[in-house]
Amino acid sequence: MVHTSATRILDIAGRVLLALGAAAVVVMMLHIVTNAAMRAFADAPLTGTNEYVTYWYMPVVAMLGFVVAQREWGHTEATVVHDRLPRRNRFELRIAGLVLVGVVCAGFAWFGWLEALHNRELELTGGVIGVVVWPVTFLVPVTYTVLTVHVLTEVALLLTRPSRFEADDGADDAAEDDEIGRGGGEGHAVG
């Protein structure tokens, strides 16, 4: 019951963040196209386009992209050593790696929160025209909090349902074959 609720909440949060990221891409695209058209046809570009793209659109797209990539397992993995380990060690390594990622994300969330509060106090602005940027800095702690919850929920699911790992584990069984021995093992005639 708890597993279903947790995964459902994470799924809803992921979909909301994906929609926000997609909306940010569309708004950014419209802003840039409008700026280019105004520059080309009316010789009057939109003031601050570069600042808004740099300080608002891109951070929103990048931060929300992190969450979507984690949710969809869209990150890059180098599994050269991992795939050679016995299945039990791969499971333990997956848990340890997820816990480490959870701790790092929690640290980013905490220190990002402190920095966002500091930026709010300063009423942080950026660029030549002084675009207000402090609100977007609160996206860092929000994003990393969601990532922390997602990763630690995945740890809990793996620990309570190890079959979930076996379904996700795409590694070949070369390590198990090495344990049995090359050429001689179960199912092989000797002599």
Secondary structure, DSSP 8 states (H G I E B T S, - for coil): -HHHHHHHHHHHHHHHHHHHHHHHHHHHHHHHHHHHHHHHHSS---TTHHHHIIIIIHHHHHHHHHHHHHHTT-S----TTGGGS-HHHHHHHHHHHHHHHHHHHHHHHHHHHHHHHHHHHHT-EETTTTEE-GGGGGHHHHHHHHHHHHHHHHHHHHHH-HHHHHHH----SHHHHHHH-SS-STT----
